[in-house]
Amino acid sequence: MRCAIFPATLAAVLLAGCSGMLPRGSSDTPAPFATYAQAEEAVRKIEPFRTSLGELATLGFDPEGGRNVTLIPYPDILARLAPYPGVAPEQLDPGIRACILAATECRGYLFRFSQEHRRR
């Protein structure tokens, strides 16, 4: 009976020691929001053509000092927003139309907020 317990105990100890060798990872992009609902509420407070860069930073979207923001260059904005040639400019959303007409004065920002923890 002792002979059967010893190998089982040894196997359990060895397997428990191996778990420390498995990869673990985490990724954290800082966000001033604790929940998705808080982020959604902040987005709803943004008013097109009225909210300034300073107000964006106050709401939690800091385009100038944030580590989680990417400035989208105008050619990429145009590629994302410009419709196919069959759509008249008058049919576009006023914000999209204003951005296209402003050309290089138009700025787009991409904000990334995430938390990811992986454990194997």
Phi and psi in radians as a Rosetta constraint file:
Dihedral C 1 N 2 CA 2 C 2 CIRCULARHARMONIC -1.058 0.35
Dihedral N 2 CA 2 C 2 N 3 CIRCULARHARMONIC -0.636 0.35
Dihedral C 2 N 3 CA 3 C 3 CIRCULARHARMONIC -1.126 0.35
Dihedral N 3 CA 3 C 3 N 4 CIRCULARHARMONIC -0.549 0.35
Dihedral C 3 N 4 CA 4 C 4 CIRCULARHARMONIC -1.373 0.35
Dihedral N 4 CA 4 C 4 N 5 CIRCULARHARMONIC -0.563 0.35
Dihedral C 4 N 5 CA 5 C 5 CIRCULARHARMONIC -1.297 0.35
Dihedral N 5 CA 5 C 5 N 6 CIRCULARHARMONIC -0.707 0.35
Dihedral C 5 N 6 CA 6 C 6 CIRCULARHARMONIC -1.036 0.35
Dihedral N 6 CA 6 C 6 N 7 CIRCULARHARMONIC -0.877 0.35
Dihedral C 6 N 7 CA 7 C 7 CIRCULARHARMONIC -1.108 0.35
Dihedral N 7 CA 7 C 7 N 8 CIRCULARHARMONIC -0.615 0.35
Dihedral C 7 N 8 CA 8 C 8 CIRCULARHARMONIC -1.174 0.35
Dihedral N 8 CA 8 C 8 N 9 CIRCULARHARMONIC -0.725 0.35
Dihedral C 8 N 9 CA 9 C 9 CIRCULARHARMONIC -1.159 0.35
Dihedral N 9 CA 9 C 9 N 10 CIRCULARHARMONIC -0.743 0.35
Dihedral C 9 N 10 CA 10 C 10 CIRCULARHARMONIC -1.084 0.35
Dihedral N 10 CA 10 C 10 N 11 CIRCULARHARMONIC -0.743 0.35
Dihedral C 10 N 11 CA 11 C 11 CIRCULARHARMONIC -1.109 0.35
Dihedral N 11 CA 11 C 11 N 12 CIRCULARHARMONIC -0.719 0.35
Dihedral C 11 N 12 CA 12 C 12 CIRCULARHARMONIC -1.121 0.35
Dihedral N 12 CA 12 C 12 N 13 CIRCULARHARMONIC -0.735 0.35
Dihedral C 12 N 13 CA 13 C 13 CIRCULARHARMONIC -1.141 0.35
Dihedral N 13 CA 13 C 13 N 14 CIRCULARHARMONIC -0.767 0.35
Dihedral C 13 N 14 CA 14 C 14 CIRCULARHARMONIC -1.127 0.35
Dihedral N 14 CA 14 C 14 N 15 CIRCULARHARMONIC -0.729 0.35
Dihedral C 14 N 15 CA 15 C 15 CIRCULARHARMONIC -1.175 0.35
Dihedral N 15 CA 15 C 15 N 16 CIRCULARHARMONIC -0.650 0.35
Dihedral C 15 N 16 CA 16 C 16 CIRCULARHARMONIC -1.147 0.35
Dihedral N 16 CA 16 C 16 N 17 CIRCULARHARMONIC -0.614 0.35
Dihedral C 16 N 17 CA 17 C 17 CIRCULARHARMONIC -1.226 0.35
Dihedral N 17 CA 17 C 17 N 18 CIRCULARHARMONIC -0.474 0.35
Dihedral C 17 N 18 CA 18 C 18 CIRCULARHARMONIC -1.298 0.35
Dihedral N 18 CA 18 C 18 N 19 CIRCULARHARMONIC -0.384 0.35
Dihedral C 18 N 19 CA 19 C 19 CIRCULARHARMONIC -1.101 0.35
Dihedral N 19 CA 19 C 19 N 20 CIRCULARHARMONIC -0.467 0.35
Dihedral C 19 N 20 CA 20 C 20 CIRCULARHARMONIC -1.213 0.35
Dihedral N 20 CA 20 C 20 N 21 CIRCULARHARMONIC -0.310 0.35
Dihedral C 20 N 21 CA 21 C 21 CIRCULARHARMONIC -1.568 0.35
Dihedral N 21 CA 21 C 21 N 22 CIRCULARHARMONIC -0.175 0.35
Dihedral C 21 N 22 CA 22 C 22 CIRCULARHARMONIC -1.297 0.35
Dihedral N 22 CA 22 C 22 N 23 CIRCULARHARMONIC 2.602 0.35
Dihedral C 22 N 23 CA 23 C 23 CIRCULARHARMONIC -1.246 0.35
Dihedral N 23 CA 23 C 23 N 24 CIRCULARHARMONIC 2.513 0.35
Dihedral C 23 N 24 CA 24 C 24 CIRCULARHARMONIC -2.293 0.35
Dihedral N 24 CA 24 C 24 N 25 CIRCULARHARMONIC 2.644 0.35
Dihedral C 24 N 25 CA 25 C 25 CIRCULARHARMONIC -2.725 0.35
Dihedral N 25 CA 25 C 25 N 26 CIRCULARHARMONIC 2.758 0.35
Dihedral C 25 N 26 CA 26 C 26 CIRCULARHARMONIC -2.640 0.35
Dihedral N 26 CA 26 C 26 N 27 CIRCULARHARMONIC 2.625 0.35
Dihedral C 26 N 27 CA 27 C 27 CIRCULARHARMONIC -2.378 0.35
Dihedral N 27 CA 27 C 27 N 28 CIRCULARHARMONIC 2.272 0.35
Dihedral C 27 N 28 CA 28 C 28 CIRCULARHARMONIC -2.372 0.35
Dihedral N 28 CA 28 C 28 N 29 CIRCULARHARMONIC 2.026 0.35
Dihedral C 28 N 29 CA 29 C 29 CIRCULARHARMONIC -1.801 0.35
Dihedral N 29 CA 29 C 29 N 30 CIRCULARHARMONIC 2.016 0.35
Dihedral C 29 N 30 CA 30 C 30 CIRCULARHARMONIC -1.022 0.35
Dihedral N 30 CA 30 C 30 N 31 CIRCULARHARMONIC 2.434 0.35
Dihedral C 30 N 31 CA 31 C 31 CIRCULARHARMONIC -2.454 0.35
Dihedral N 31 CA 31 C 31 N 32 CIRCULARHARMONIC 2.456 0.35
Dihedral C 31 N 32 CA 32 C 32 CIRCULARHARMONIC -1.408 0.35
Dihedral N 32 CA 32 C 32 N 33 CIRCULARHARMONIC 0.070 0.35
Dihedral C 32 N 33 CA 33 C 33 CIRCULARHARMONIC -1.878 0.35
Dihedral N 33 CA 33 C 33 N 34 CIRCULARHARMONIC 2.317 0.35
Dihedral C 33 N 34 CA 34 C 34 CIRCULARHARMONIC -1.454 0.35
Dihedral N 34 CA 34 C 34 N 35 CIRCULARHARMONIC -0.484 0.35
Dihedral C 34 N 35 CA 35 C 35 CIRCULARHARMONIC -2.357 0.35
Dihedral N 35 CA 35 C 35 N 36 CIRCULARHARMONIC 2.880 0.35
Dihedral C 35 N 36 CA 36 C 36 CIRCULARHARMONIC -1.121 0.35
Dihedral N 36 CA 36 C 36 N 37 CIRCULARHARMONIC -0.654 0.35
Dihedral C 36 N 37 CA 37 C 37 CIRCULARHARMONIC -1.063 0.35
Dihedral N 37 CA 37 C 37 N 38 CIRCULARHARMONIC -0.675 0.35
Dihedral C 37 N 38 CA 38 C 38 CIRCULARHARMONIC -1.127 0.35
Dihedral N 38 CA 38 C 38 N 39 CIRCULARHARMONIC -0.722 0.35
Dihedral C 38 N 39 CA 39 C 39 CIRCULARHARMONIC -1.132 0.35
Dihedral N 39 CA 39 C 39 N 40 CIRCULARHARMONIC -0.740 0.35
Dihedral C 39 N 40 CA 40 C 40 CIRCULARHARMONIC -1.108 0.35
Dihedral N 40 CA 40 C 40 N 41 CIRCULARHARMONIC -0.687 0.35
Dihedral C 40 N 41 CA 41 C 41 CIRCULARHARMONIC -1.115 0.35
Dihedral N 41 CA 41 C 41 N 42 CIRCULARHARMONIC -0.714 0.35
Dihedral C 41 N 42 CA 42 C 42 CIRCULARHARMONIC -1.127 0.35
Dihedral N 42 CA 42 C 42 N 43 CIRCULARHARMONIC -0.706 0.35
Dihedral C 42 N 43 CA 43 C 43 CIRCULARHARMONIC -1.095 0.35
Dihedral N 43 CA 43 C 43 N 44 CIRCULARHARMONIC -0.669 0.35
Dihedral C 43 N 44 CA 44 C 44 CIRCULARHARMONIC -1.136 0.35
Dihedral N 44 CA 44 C 44 N 45 CIRCULARHARMONIC -0.380 0.35
Dihedral C 44 N 45 CA 45 C 45 CIRCULARHARMONIC -1.421 0.35
Dihedral N 45 CA 45 C 45 N 46 CIRCULARHARMONIC -0.199 0.35
Dihedral C 45 N 46 CA 46 C 46 CIRCULARHARMONIC -1.331 0.35
Dihedral N 46 CA 46 C 46 N 47 CIRCULARHARMONIC 2.197 0.35
Dihedral C 46 N 47 CA 47 C 47 CIRCULARHARMONIC -1.911 0.35
Dihedral N 47 CA 47 C 47 N 48 CIRCULARHARMONIC 2.060 0.35
Dihedral C 47 N 48 CA 48 C 48 CIRCULARHARMONIC -0.994 0.35
Dihedral N 48 CA 48 C 48 N 49 CIRCULARHARMONIC 2.425 0.35
Dihedral C 48 N 49 CA 49 C 49 CIRCULARHARMONIC 1.208 0.35
Dihedral N 49 CA 49 C 49 N 50 CIRCULARHARMONIC 0.037 0.35
Dihedral C 49 N 50 CA 50 C 50 CIRCULARHARMONIC -2.188 0.35
Dihedral N 50 CA 50 C 50 N 51 CIRCULARHARMONIC -0.679 0.35
Dihedral C 50 N 51 CA 51 C 51 CIRCULARHARMONIC -1.254 0.35
Dihedral N 51 CA 51 C 51 N 52 CIRCULARHARMONIC 2.188 0.35
Dihedral C 51 N 52 CA 52 C 52 CIRCULARHARMONIC -1.497 0.35
Dihedral N 52 CA 52 C 52 N 53 CIRCULARHARMONIC 2.970 0.35
Dihedral C 52 N 53 CA 53 C 53 CIRCULARHARMONIC -1.075 0.35
Dihedral N 53 CA 53 C 53 N 54 CIRCULARHARMONIC -0.673 0.35
Dihedral C 53 N 54 CA 54 C 54 CIRCULARHARMONIC -1.104 0.35
Dihedral N 54 CA 54 C 54 N 55 CIRCULARHARMONIC -0.707 0.35
Dihedral C 54 N 55 CA 55 C 55 CIRCULARHARMONIC -1.195 0.35
Dihedral N 55 CA 55 C 55 N 56 CIRCULARHARMONIC -0.613 0.35
Dihedral C 55 N 56 CA 56 C 56 CIRCULARHARMONIC -1.057 0.35
Dihedral N 56 CA 56 C 56 N 57 CIRCULARHARMONIC -0.752 0.35
Dihedral C 56 N 57 CA 57 C 57 CIRCULARHARMONIC -1.099 0.35
Dihedral N 57 CA 57 C 57 N 58 CIRCULARHARMONIC -0.686 0.35
Dihedral C 57 N 58 CA 58 C 58 CIRCULARHARMONIC -1.119 0.35
Dihedral N 58 CA 58 C 58 N 59 CIRCULARHARMONIC -0.608 0.35
Dihedral C 58 N 59 CA 59 C 59 CIRCULARHARMONIC -1.336 0.35
Dihedral N 59 CA 59 C 59 N 60 CIRCULARHARMONIC -0.198 0.35
Dihedral C 59 N 60 CA 60 C 60 CIRCULARHARMONIC 1.943 0.35
Dihedral N 60 CA 60 C 60 N 61 CIRCULARHARMONIC 0.087 0.35
Dihedral C 60 N 61 CA 61 C 61 CIRCULARHARMONIC -2.044 0.35
Dihedral N 61 CA 61 C 61 N 62 CIRCULARHARMONIC 1.584 0.35
Dihedral C 61 N 62 CA 62 C 62 CIRCULARHARMONIC -1.675 0.35
Dihedral N 62 CA 62 C 62 N 63 CIRCULARHARMONIC 1.725 0.35
Dihedral C 62 N 63 CA 63 C 63 CIRCULARHARMONIC -1.266 0.35
Dihedral N 63 CA 63 C 63 N 64 CIRCULARHARMONIC -0.342 0.35
Dihedral C 63 N 64 CA 64 C 64 CIRCULARHARMONIC -1.760 0.35
Dihedral N 64 CA 64 C 64 N 65 CIRCULARHARMONIC -0.563 0.35
Dihedral C 64 N 65 CA 65 C 65 CIRCULARHARMONIC -2.019 0.35
Dihedral N 65 CA 65 C 65 N 66 CIRCULARHARMONIC -0.026 0.35
Dihedral C 65 N 66 CA 66 C 66 CIRCULARHARMONIC -1.404 0.35
Dihedral N 66 CA 66 C 66 N 67 CIRCULARHARMONIC 2.511 0.35
Dihedral C 66 N 67 CA 67 C 67 CIRCULARHARMONIC -1.484 0.35
Dihedral N 67 CA 67 C 67 N 68 CIRCULARHARMONIC -0.175 0.35
Dihedral C 67 N 68 CA 68 C 68 CIRCULARHARMONIC -1.868 0.35
Dihedral N 68 CA 68 C 68 N 69 CIRCULARHARMONIC 0.434 0.35
Dihedral C 68 N 69 CA 69 C 69 CIRCULARHARMONIC -2.159 0.35
Dihedral N 69 CA 69 C 69 N 70 CIRCULARHARMONIC 2.499 0.35
Dihedral C 69 N 70 CA 70 C 70 CIRCULARHARMONIC -2.180 0.35
Dihedral N 70 CA 70 C 70 N 71 CIRCULARHARMONIC 2.265 0.35
Dihedral C 70 N 71 CA 71 C 71 CIRCULARHARMONIC -1.412 0.35
Dihedral N 71 CA 71 C 71 N 72 CIRCULARHARMONIC 2.166 0.35
Dihedral C 71 N 72 CA 72 C 72 CIRCULARHARMONIC -1.571 0.35
Dihedral N 72 CA 72 C 72 N 73 CIRCULARHARMONIC 2.119 0.35
Dihedral C 72 N 73 CA 73 C 73 CIRCULARHARMONIC -1.177 0.35
Dihedral N 73 CA 73 C 73 N 74 CIRCULARHARMONIC 2.694 0.35
Dihedral C 73 N 74 CA 74 C 74 CIRCULARHARMONIC -0.957 0.35
Dihedral N 74 CA 74 C 74 N 75 CIRCULARHARMONIC -0.759 0.35
Dihedral C 74 N 75 CA 75 C 75 CIRCULARHARMONIC -1.010 0.35
Dihedral N 75 CA 75 C 75 N 76 CIRCULARHARMONIC -0.641 0.35
Dihedral C 75 N 76 CA 76 C 76 CIRCULARHARMONIC -1.225 0.35
Dihedral N 76 CA 76 C 76 N 77 CIRCULARHARMONIC -0.660 0.35
Dihedral C 76 N 77 CA 77 C 77 CIRCULARHARMONIC -1.065 0.35
Dihedral N 77 CA 77 C 77 N 78 CIRCULARHARMONIC -0.815 0.35
Dihedral C 77 N 78 CA 78 C 78 CIRCULARHARMONIC -1.065 0.35
Dihedral N 78 CA 78 C 78 N 79 CIRCULARHARMONIC -0.744 0.35
Dihedral C 78 N 79 CA 79 C 79 CIRCULARHARMONIC -1.122 0.35
Dihedral N 79 CA 79 C 79 N 80 CIRCULARHARMONIC -0.588 0.35
Dihedral C 79 N 80 CA 80 C 80 CIRCULARHARMONIC -1.403 0.35
Dihedral N 80 CA 80 C 80 N 81 CIRCULARHARMONIC -0.609 0.35
Dihedral C 80 N 81 CA 81 C 81 CIRCULARHARMONIC -1.813 0.35
Dihedral N 81 CA 81 C 81 N 82 CIRCULARHARMONIC -0.467 0.35
Dihedral C 81 N 82 CA 82 C 82 CIRCULARHARMONIC -1.196 0.35
Dihedral N 82 CA 82 C 82 N 83 CIRCULARHARMONIC 2.284 0.35
Dihedral C 82 N 83 CA 83 C 83 CIRCULARHARMONIC -1.394 0.35
Dihedral N 83 CA 83 C 83 N 84 CIRCULARHARMONIC 3.041 0.35
Dihedral C 83 N 84 CA 84 C 84 CIRCULARHARMONIC -1.233 0.35
Dihedral N 84 CA 84 C 84 N 85 CIRCULARHARMONIC 2.792 0.35
Dihedral C 84 N 85 CA 85 C 85 CIRCULARHARMONIC -1.006 0.35
Dihedral N 85 CA 85 C 85 N 86 CIRCULARHARMONIC -0.348 0.35
Dihedral C 85 N 86 CA 86 C 86 CIRCULARHARMONIC -1.327 0.35
Dihedral N 86 CA 86 C 86 N 87 CIRCULARHARMONIC -0.160 0.35
Dihedral C 86 N 87 CA 87 C 87 CIRCULARHARMONIC -1.655 0.35
Dihedral N 87 CA 87 C 87 N 88 CIRCULARHARMONIC 2.193 0.35
Dihedral C 87 N 88 CA 88 C 88 CIRCULARHARMONIC -1.278 0.35
Dihedral N 88 CA 88 C 88 N 89 CIRCULARHARMONIC 2.527 0.35
Dihedral C 88 N 89 CA 89 C 89 CIRCULARHARMONIC -0.985 0.35
Dihedral N 89 CA 89 C 89 N 90 CIRCULARHARMONIC -0.522 0.35
Dihedral C 89 N 90 CA 90 C 90 CIRCULARHARMONIC -1.177 0.35
Dihedral N 90 CA 90 C 90 N 91 CIRCULARHARMONIC -0.352 0.35
Dihedral C 90 N 91 CA 91 C 91 CIRCULARHARMONIC -1.478 0.35
Dihedral N 91 CA 91 C 91 N 92 CIRCULARHARMONIC -0.165 0.35
Dihedral C 91 N 92 CA 92 C 92 CIRCULARHARMONIC -1.356 0.35
Dihedral N 92 CA 92 C 92 N 93 CIRCULARHARMONIC 2.722 0.35
Dihedral C 92 N 93 CA 93 C 93 CIRCULARHARMONIC -1.017 0.35
Dihedral N 93 CA 93 C 93 N 94 CIRCULARHARMONIC 2.451 0.35
Dihedral C 93 N 94 CA 94 C 94 CIRCULARHARMONIC -0.970 0.35
Dihedral N 94 CA 94 C 94 N 95 CIRCULARHARMONIC -0.641 0.35
Dihedral C 94 N 95 CA 95 C 95 CIRCULARHARMONIC -1.174 0.35
Dihedral N 95 CA 95 C 95 N 96 CIRCULARHARMONIC -0.730 0.35
Dihedral C 95 N 96 CA 96 C 96 CIRCULARHARMONIC -1.157 0.35
Dihedral N 96 CA 96 C 96 N 97 CIRCULARHARMONIC -0.758 0.35
Dihedral C 96 N 97 CA 97 C 97 CIRCULARHARMONIC -1.082 0.35
Dihedral N 97 CA 97 C 97 N 98 CIRCULARHARMONIC -0.765 0.35
Dihedral C 97 N 98 CA 98 C 98 CIRCULARHARMONIC -1.106 0.35
Dihedral N 98 CA 98 C 98 N 99 CIRCULARHARMONIC -0.673 0.35
Dihedral C 98 N 99 CA 99 C 99 CIRCULARHARMONIC -1.154 0.35
Dihedral N 99 CA 99 C 99 N 100 CIRCULARHARMONIC -0.783 0.35
Dihedral C 99 N 100 CA 100 C 100 CIRCULARHARMONIC -1.113 0.35
Dihedral N 100 CA 100 C 100 N 101 CIRCULARHARMONIC -0.701 0.35
Dihedral C 100 N 101 CA 101 C 101 CIRCULARHARMONIC -1.238 0.35
Dihedral N 101 CA 101 C 101 N 102 CIRCULARHARMONIC -0.514 0.35
Dihedral C 101 N 102 CA 102 C 102 CIRCULARHARMONIC -1.299 0.35
Dihedral N 102 CA 102 C 102 N 103 CIRCULARHARMONIC -0.270 0.35
Dihedral C 102 N 103 CA 103 C 103 CIRCULARHARMONIC 0.956 0.35
Dihedral N 103 CA 103 C 103 N 104 CIRCULARHARMONIC -2.166 0.35
Dihedral C 103 N 104 CA 104 C 104 CIRCULARHARMONIC -1.244 0.35
Dihedral N 104 CA 104 C 104 N 105 CIRCULARHARMONIC -0.154 0.35
Dihedral C 104 N 105 CA 105 C 105 CIRCULARHARMONIC -1.382 0.35
Dihedral N 105 CA 105 C 105 N 106 CIRCULARHARMONIC -0.253 0.35
Dihedral C 105 N 106 CA 106 C 106 CIRCULARHARMONIC -1.407 0.35
Dihedral N 106 CA 106 C 106 N 107 CIRCULARHARMONIC 2.350 0.35
Dihedral C 106 N 107 CA 107 C 107 CIRCULARHARMONIC -2.148 0.35
Dihedral N 107 CA 107 C 107 N 108 CIRCULARHARMONIC 2.423 0.35
Dihedral C 107 N 108 CA 108 C 108 CIRCULARHARMONIC -2.106 0.35
Dihedral N 108 CA 108 C 108 N 109 CIRCULARHARMONIC 2.478 0.35
Dihedral C 108 N 109 CA 109 C 109 CIRCULARHARMONIC -2.170 0.35
Dihedral N 109 CA 109 C 109 N 110 CIRCULARHARMONIC 2.429 0.35
Dihedral C 109 N 110 CA 110 C 110 CIRCULARHARMONIC -2.007 0.35
Dihedral N 110 CA 110 C 110 N 111 CIRCULARHARMONIC 2.053 0.35
Dihedral C 110 N 111 CA 111 C 111 CIRCULARHARMONIC -1.809 0.35
Dihedral N 111 CA 111 C 111 N 112 CIRCULARHARMONIC 2.379 0.35
Dihedral C 111 N 112 CA 112 C 112 CIRCULARHARMONIC -2.145 0.35
Dihedral N 112 CA 112 C 112 N 113 CIRCULARHARMONIC 2.150 0.35
Dihedral C 112 N 113 CA 113 C 113 CIRCULARHARMONIC -2.218 0.35
Dihedral N 113 CA 113 C 113 N 114 CIRCULARHARMONIC 2.148 0.35
Dihedral C 113 N 114 CA 114 C 114 CIRCULARHARMONIC -2.781 0.35
Dihedral N 114 CA 114 C 114 N 115 CIRCULARHARMONIC 2.748 0.35
Dihedral C 114 N 115 CA 115 C 115 CIRCULARHARMONIC -2.379 0.35
Dihedral N 115 CA 115 C 115 N 116 CIRCULARHARMONIC 2.258 0.35
Dihedral C 115 N 116 CA 116 C 116 CIRCULARHARMONIC -2.428 0.35
Dihedral N 116 CA 116 C 116 N 117 CIRCULARHARMONIC 2.228 0.35
Dihedral C 116 N 117 CA 117 C 117 CIRCULARHARMONIC -2.232 0.35
Dihedral N 117 CA 117 C 117 N 118 CIRCULARHARMONIC 2.179 0.35
Dihedral C 117 N 118 CA 118 C 118 CIRCULARHARMONIC -2.072 0.35
Dihedral N 118 CA 118 C 118 N 119 CIRCULARHARMONIC 2.391 0.35
Dihedral C 118 N 119 CA 119 C 119 CIRCULARHARMONIC -2.504 0.35
Dihedral N 119 CA 119 C 119 N 120 CIRCULARHARMONIC 2.253 0.35
